[in-house]
């Protein structure tokens, strides 16, 4: 799940987090490797679109 705070999370800029669903039910010490990317698309000038 992705959590997005457009006005920030106690900061003055966008905050975005990856969250684990039902994390309270997972065993102590549980971990998971996750790989993701973020794309910002400029619909007017696609050459300014980026993916990180």
PDB file of N, CA, C and O in Angstrom:
ATOM      1  N   UNK A   1       0.852  -1.161   0.000  1.00  0.00           N
ATOM      2  CA  UNK A   1       0.000   0.000   0.000  1.00  0.00           C
ATOM      3  C   UNK A   1       0.901   1.228   0.000  1.00  0.00           C
ATOM      4  O   UNK A   1       1.945   1.242   0.653  1.00  0.00           O
ATOM      5  N   UNK A   2       0.498   2.245  -0.728  1.00  0.00           N
ATOM      6  CA  UNK A   2       1.239   3.498  -0.790  1.00  0.00           C
ATOM      7  C   UNK A   2       0.458   4.564  -0.026  1.00  0.00           C
ATOM      8  O   UNK A   2      -0.725   4.787  -0.282  1.00  0.00           O
ATOM      9  N   UNK A   3       1.132   5.213   0.909  1.00  0.00           N
ATOM     10  CA  UNK A   3       0.533   6.312   1.656  1.00  0.00           C
ATOM     11  C   UNK A   3       1.103   7.612   1.109  1.00  0.00           C
ATOM     12  O   UNK A   3       2.320   7.769   1.016  1.00  0.00           O
ATOM     13  N   UNK A   4       0.232   8.540   0.749  1.00  0.00           N
ATOM     14  CA  UNK A   4       0.663   9.820   0.194  1.00  0.00           C
ATOM     15  C   UNK A   4       0.046  10.952   1.012  1.00  0.00           C
ATOM     16  O   UNK A   4      -1.162  10.994   1.242  1.00  0.00           O
ATOM     17  N   UNK A   5       0.910  11.861   1.440  1.00  0.00           N
ATOM     18  CA  UNK A   5       0.491  13.053   2.157  1.00  0.00           C
ATOM     19  C   UNK A   5       0.875  14.254   1.299  1.00  0.00           C
ATOM     20  O   UNK A   5       2.013  14.720   1.372  1.00  0.00           O
ATOM     21  N   UNK A   6      -0.060  14.769   0.479  1.00  0.00           N
ATOM     22  CA  UNK A   6       0.262  15.852  -0.457  1.00  0.00           C
ATOM     23  C   UNK A   6       0.837  17.101   0.218  1.00  0.00           C
ATOM     24  O   UNK A   6       1.660  17.798  -0.375  1.00  0.00           O
ATOM     25  N   UNK A   7       0.417  17.383   1.435  1.00  0.00           N
ATOM     26  CA  UNK A   7       0.922  18.572   2.138  1.00  0.00           C
ATOM     27  C   UNK A   7       1.976  18.206   3.167  1.00  0.00           C
ATOM     28  O   UNK A   7       2.303  19.013   4.037  1.00  0.00           O
ATOM     29  N   UNK A   8       2.504  17.005   3.076  1.00  0.00           N
ATOM     30  CA  UNK A   8       3.575  16.581   3.962  1.00  0.00           C
ATOM     31  C   UNK A   8       3.085  15.908   5.229  1.00  0.00           C
ATOM     32  O   UNK A   8       1.907  15.977   5.578  1.00  0.00           O
ATOM     33  N   UNK A   9       4.011  15.259   5.903  1.00  0.00           N
ATOM     34  CA  UNK A   9       3.765  14.598   7.173  1.00  0.00           C
ATOM     35  C   UNK A   9       4.685  15.276   8.191  1.00  0.00           C
ATOM     36  O   UNK A   9       5.770  14.780   8.494  1.00  0.00           O
ATOM     37  N   UNK A  10       4.232  16.413   8.708  1.00  0.00           N
ATOM     38  CA  UNK A  10       5.018  17.278   9.598  1.00  0.00           C
ATOM     39  C   UNK A  10       6.215  17.907   8.891  1.00  0.00           C
ATOM     40  O   UNK A  10       7.214  18.237   9.529  1.00  0.00           O
ATOM     41  N   UNK A  11       6.112  18.072   7.579  1.00  0.00           N
ATOM     42  CA  UNK A  11       7.128  18.753   6.770  1.00  0.00           C
ATOM     43  C   UNK A  11       6.410  19.621   5.740  1.00  0.00           C
ATOM     44  O   UNK A  11       5.187  19.555   5.618  1.00  0.00           O
ATOM     45  N   UNK A  12       7.159  20.430   5.005  1.00  0.00           N
ATOM     46  CA  UNK A  12       6.562  21.346   4.032  1.00  0.00           C
ATOM     47  C   UNK A  12       6.633  20.837   2.604  1.00  0.00           C
ATOM     48  O   UNK A  12       6.650  21.635   1.667  1.00  0.00           O
ATOM     49  N   UNK A  13       6.676  19.529   2.420  1.00  0.00           N
ATOM     50  CA  UNK A  13       6.727  18.967   1.071  1.00  0.00           C
ATOM     51  C   UNK A  13       5.991  17.626   1.056  1.00  0.00           C
ATOM     52  O   UNK A  13       5.665  17.075   2.107  1.00  0.00           O
ATOM     53  N   UNK A  14       5.740  17.121  -0.127  1.00  0.00           N
ATOM     54  CA  UNK A  14       5.053  15.843  -0.308  1.00  0.00           C
ATOM     55  C   UNK A  14       5.772  14.738   0.449  1.00  0.00           C
ATOM     56  O   UNK A  14       6.999  14.645   0.398  1.00  0.00           O
ATOM     57  N   UNK A  15       5.015  13.901   1.151  1.00  0.00           N
ATOM     58  CA  UNK A  15       5.570  12.718   1.809  1.00  0.00           C
ATOM     59  C   UNK A  15       4.899  11.489   1.225  1.00  0.00           C
ATOM     60  O   UNK A  15       3.683  11.469   1.036  1.00  0.00           O
ATOM     61  N   UNK A  16       5.691  10.461   0.940  1.00  0.00           N
ATOM     62  CA  UNK A  16       5.166   9.232   0.348  1.00  0.00           C
ATOM     63  C   UNK A  16       5.848   8.038   1.013  1.00  0.00           C
ATOM     64  O   UNK A  16       7.067   8.027   1.179  1.00  0.00           O
ATOM     65  N   UNK A  17       5.055   7.032   1.393  1.00  0.00           N
ATOM     66  CA  UNK A  17       5.577   5.869   2.102  1.00  0.00           C
ATOM     67  C   UNK A  17       5.034   4.581   1.495  1.00  0.00           C
ATOM     68  O   UNK A  17       3.910   4.547   0.994  1.00  0.00           O
ATOM     69  N   UNK A  18       5.834   3.529   1.543  1.00  0.00           N
ATOM     70  CA  UNK A  18       5.347   2.180   1.278  1.00  0.00           C
ATOM     71  C   UNK A  18       4.961   1.588   2.620  1.00  0.00           C
ATOM     72  O   UNK A  18       5.743   1.644   3.569  1.00  0.00           O
ATOM     73  N   UNK A  19       3.774   1.026   2.712  1.00  0.00           N
ATOM     74  CA  UNK A  19       3.265   0.490   3.969  1.00  0.00           C
ATOM     75  C   UNK A  19       2.972  -0.990   3.800  1.00  0.00           C
ATOM     76  O   UNK A  19       2.554  -1.425   2.726  1.00  0.00           O
ATOM     77  N   UNK A  20       3.188  -1.763   4.849  1.00  0.00           N
ATOM     78  CA  UNK A  20       2.875  -3.190   4.834  1.00  0.00           C
ATOM     79  C   UNK A  20       1.470  -3.368   5.395  1.00  0.00           C
ATOM     80  O   UNK A  20       1.189  -2.960   6.522  1.00  0.00           O
ATOM     81  N   UNK A  21       0.595  -3.974   4.613  1.00  0.00           N
ATOM     82  CA  UNK A  21      -0.772  -4.219   5.067  1.00  0.00           C
ATOM     83  C   UNK A  21      -0.760  -5.232   6.209  1.00  0.00           C
ATOM     84  O   UNK A  21       0.010  -6.191   6.174  1.00  0.00           O
ATOM     85  N   UNK A  22      -1.594  -5.032   7.206  1.00  0.00           N
ATOM     86  CA  UNK A  22      -1.735  -5.939   8.350  1.00  0.00           C
ATOM     87  C   UNK A  22      -0.411  -6.190   9.061  1.00  0.00           C
ATOM     88  O   UNK A  22      -0.150  -7.313   9.493  1.00  0.00           O
ATOM     89  N   UNK A  23       0.425  -5.171   9.190  1.00  0.00           N
ATOM     90  CA  UNK A  23       1.746  -5.351   9.796  1.00  0.00           C
ATOM     91  C   UNK A  23       1.666  -5.775  11.264  1.00  0.00           C
ATOM     92  O   UNK A  23       2.596  -6.406  11.767  1.00  0.00           O
ATOM     93  N   UNK A  24       0.586  -5.447  11.955  1.00  0.00           N
ATOM     94  CA  UNK A  24       0.455  -5.815  13.367  1.00  0.00           C
ATOM     95  C   UNK A  24       0.328  -7.322  13.557  1.00  0.00           C
ATOM     96  O   UNK A  24       0.595  -7.827  14.648  1.00  0.00           O
ATOM     97  N   UNK A  25      -0.075  -8.047  12.518  1.00  0.00           N
ATOM     98  CA  UNK A  25      -0.264  -9.497  12.646  1.00  0.00           C
ATOM     99  C   UNK A  25       0.972 -10.293  12.223  1.00  0.00           C
ATOM    100  O   UNK A  25       0.966 -11.521  12.303  1.00  0.00           O
ATOM    101  N   UNK A  26       2.017  -9.620  11.780  1.00  0.00           N
ATOM    102  CA  UNK A  26       3.224 -10.318  11.327  1.00  0.00           C
ATOM    103  C   UNK A  26       4.109 -10.677  12.515  1.00  0.00           C
ATOM    104  O   UNK A  26       4.111  -9.973  13.524  1.00  0.00           O
ATOM    105  N   UNK A  27       4.867 -11.780  12.399  1.00  0.00           N
ATOM    106  CA  UNK A  27       5.736 -12.187  13.507  1.00  0.00           C
ATOM    107  C   UNK A  27       6.856 -11.176  13.758  1.00  0.00           C
ATOM    108  O   UNK A  27       7.258 -10.443  12.854  1.00  0.00           O
ATOM    109  N   UNK A  28       7.356 -11.147  15.001  1.00  0.00           N
ATOM    110  CA  UNK A  28       8.453 -10.256  15.380  1.00  0.00           C
ATOM    111  C   UNK A  28       9.668 -10.538  14.501  1.00  0.00           C
ATOM    112  O   UNK A  28      10.023 -11.697  14.281  1.00  0.00           O
ATOM    113  N   UNK A  29      10.301  -9.490  14.003  1.00  0.00           N
ATOM    114  CA  UNK A  29      11.491  -9.648  13.180  1.00  0.00           C
ATOM    115  C   UNK A  29      11.202  -9.892  11.710  1.00  0.00           C
ATOM    116  O   UNK A  29      12.129 -10.055  10.916  1.00  0.00           O
ATOM    117  N   UNK A  30       9.936  -9.918  11.339  1.00  0.00           N
ATOM    118  CA  UNK A  30       9.552 -10.155   9.952  1.00  0.00           C
ATOM    119  C   UNK A  30      10.127  -9.063   9.068  1.00  0.00           C
ATOM    120  O   UNK A  30      10.183  -7.900   9.467  1.00  0.00           O
ATOM    121  N   UNK A  31      10.550  -9.430   7.880  1.00  0.00           N
ATOM    122  CA  UNK A  31      11.027  -8.428   6.926  1.00  0.00           C
ATOM    123  C   UNK A  31      10.709  -8.887   5.509  1.00  0.00           C
ATOM    124  O   UNK A  31      10.436 -10.060   5.259  1.00  0.00           O
ATOM    125  N   UNK A  32      10.753  -7.934   4.599  1.00  0.00           N
ATOM    126  CA  UNK A  32      10.489  -8.220   3.190  1.00  0.00           C
ATOM    127  C   UNK A  32      11.299  -7.247   2.365  1.00  0.00           C
ATOM    128  O   UNK A  32      11.379  -6.062   2.686  1.00  0.00           O
ATOM    129  N   UNK A  33      11.901  -7.750   1.298  1.00  0.00           N
ATOM    130  CA  UNK A  33      12.622  -6.897   0.362  1.00  0.00           C
ATOM    131  C   UNK A  33      11.636  -6.444  -0.700  1.00  0.00           C
ATOM    132  O   UNK A  33      10.941  -7.272  -1.288  1.00  0.00           O
ATOM    133  N   UNK A  34      11.564  -5.166  -0.951  1.00  0.00           N
ATOM    134  CA  UNK A  34      10.664  -4.639  -1.979  1.00  0.00           C
ATOM    135  C   UNK A  34      11.453  -3.712  -2.890  1.00  0.00           C
ATOM    136  O   UNK A  34      12.234  -2.881  -2.429  1.00  0.00           O
ATOM    137  N   UNK A  35      11.239  -3.865  -4.170  1.00  0.00           N
ATOM    138  CA  UNK A  35      11.864  -2.974  -5.143  1.00  0.00           C
ATOM    139  C   UNK A  35      10.743  -2.249  -5.875  1.00  0.00           C
ATOM    140  O   UNK A  35       9.791  -2.877  -6.339  1.00  0.00           O
ATOM    141  N   UNK A  36      10.853  -0.942  -5.976  1.00  0.00           N
ATOM    142  CA  UNK A  36       9.815  -0.170  -6.647  1.00  0.00           C
ATOM    143  C   UNK A  36      10.453   1.010  -7.350  1.00  0.00           C
ATOM    144  O   UNK A  36      11.610   1.349  -7.102  1.00  0.00           O
ATOM    145  N   UNK A  37       9.690   1.625  -8.224  1.00  0.00           N
ATOM    146  CA  UNK A  37      10.157   2.842  -8.883  1.00  0.00           C
ATOM    147  C   UNK A  37       9.024   3.858  -8.866  1.00  0.00           C
ATOM    148  O   UNK A  37       7.850   3.512  -8.738  1.00  0.00           O
ATOM    149  N   UNK A  38       9.406   5.099  -8.995  1.00  0.00           N
ATOM    150  CA  UNK A  38       8.453   6.197  -9.004  1.00  0.00           C
ATOM    151  C   UNK A  38       8.612   6.942 -10.317  1.00  0.00           C
ATOM    152  O   UNK A  38       9.727   7.285 -10.709  1.00  0.00           O
ATOM    153  N   UNK A  39       7.509   7.193 -10.991  1.00  0.00           N
ATOM    154  CA  UNK A  39       7.542   7.941 -12.249  1.00  0.00           C
ATOM    155  C   UNK A  39       6.763   9.240 -12.080  1.00  0.00           C
ATOM    156  O   UNK A  39       5.664   9.255 -11.526  1.00  0.00           O
ATOM    157  N   UNK A  40       7.350  10.319 -12.565  1.00  0.00           N
ATOM    158  CA  UNK A  40       6.665  11.612 -12.635  1.00  0.00           C
ATOM    159  C   UNK A  40       6.535  11.938 -14.115  1.00  0.00           C
ATOM    160  O   UNK A  40       7.535  12.103 -14.815  1.00  0.00           O
ATOM    161  N   UNK A  41       5.299  12.028 -14.584  1.00  0.00           N
ATOM    162  CA  UNK A  41       5.033  12.181 -16.009  1.00  0.00           C
ATOM    163  C   UNK A  41       4.638  13.623 -16.312  1.00  0.00           C
ATOM    164  O   UNK A  41       3.699  14.160 -15.723  1.00  0.00           O
ATOM    165  N   UNK A  42       5.363  14.233 -17.230  1.00  0.00           N
ATOM    166  CA  UNK A  42       5.015  15.555 -17.737  1.00  0.00           C
ATOM    167  C   UNK A  42       4.187  15.316 -18.999  1.00  0.00           C
ATOM    168  O   UNK A  42       4.729  14.905 -20.025  1.00  0.00           O
ATOM    169  N   UNK A  43       2.884  15.570 -18.932  1.00  0.00           N
ATOM    170  CA  UNK A  43       1.991  15.274 -20.046  1.00  0.00           C
ATOM    171  C   UNK A  43       2.135  16.259 -21.196  1.00  0.00           C
ATOM    172  O   UNK A  43       1.674  15.980 -22.303  1.00  0.00           O
ATOM    173  N   UNK A  44       2.755  17.388 -20.962  1.00  0.00           N
ATOM    174  CA  UNK A  44       2.941  18.386 -22.016  1.00  0.00           C
ATOM    175  C   UNK A  44       4.245  18.151 -22.764  1.00  0.00           C
ATOM    176  O   UNK A  44       4.267  18.169 -23.995  1.00  0.00           O
ATOM    177  N   UNK A  45       5.338  17.928 -22.024  1.00  0.00           N
ATOM    178  CA  UNK A  45       6.656  17.690 -22.628  1.00  0.00           C
ATOM    179  C   UNK A  45       7.204  16.381 -22.066  1.00  0.00           C
ATOM    180  O   UNK A  45       7.827  16.376 -21.004  1.00  0.00           O
ATOM    181  N   UNK A  46       6.981  15.287 -22.759  1.00  0.00           N
ATOM    182  CA  UNK A  46       7.367  13.972 -22.242  1.00  0.00           C
ATOM    183  C   UNK A  46       8.861  13.841 -21.978  1.00  0.00           C
ATOM    184  O   UNK A  46       9.267  12.994 -21.182  1.00  0.00           O
ATOM    185  N   UNK A  47       9.689  14.657 -22.627  1.00  0.00           N
ATOM    186  CA  UNK A  47      11.134  14.567 -22.392  1.00  0.00           C
ATOM    187  C   UNK A  47      11.499  14.975 -20.964  1.00  0.00           C
ATOM    188  O   UNK A  47      12.605  14.688 -20.506  1.00  0.00           O
ATOM    189  N   UNK A  48      10.590  15.634 -20.262  1.00  0.00           N
ATOM    190  CA  UNK A  48      10.827  16.024 -18.874  1.00  0.00           C
ATOM    191  C   UNK A  48      10.253  15.014 -17.876  1.00  0.00           C
ATOM    192  O   UNK A  48      10.341  15.229 -16.667  1.00  0.00           O
ATOM    193  N   UNK A  49       9.670  13.927 -18.362  1.00  0.00           N
ATOM    194  CA  UNK A  49       9.191  12.866 -17.482  1.00  0.00           C
ATOM    195  C   UNK A  49      10.399  12.119 -16.923  1.00  0.00           C
ATOM    196  O   UNK A  49      11.408  11.953 -17.608  1.00  0.00           O
ATOM    197  N   UNK A  50      10.286  11.669 -15.671  1.00  0.00           N
ATOM    198  CA  UNK A  50      11.401  10.952 -15.050  1.00  0.00           C
ATOM    199  C   UNK A  50      10.905   9.712 -14.321  1.00  0.00           C
ATOM    200  O   UNK A  50       9.741   9.631 -13.928  1.00  0.00           O
ATOM    201  N   UNK A  51      11.796   8.756 -14.148  1.00  0.00           N
ATOM    202  CA  UNK A  51      11.526   7.551 -13.356  1.00  0.00           C
ATOM    203  C   UNK A  51      12.748   7.301 -12.498  1.00  0.00           C
ATOM    204  O   UNK A  51      13.876   7.289 -12.992  1.00  0.00           O
ATOM    205  N   UNK A  52      12.523   7.103 -11.226  1.00  0.00           N
ATOM    206  CA  UNK A  52      13.625   6.838 -10.289  1.00  0.00           C
ATOM    207  C   UNK A  52      13.358   5.553  -9.557  1.00  0.00           C
ATOM    208  O   UNK A  52      14.160   5.142  -8.719  1.00  0.00           O
TER     209      UNK A  52
END
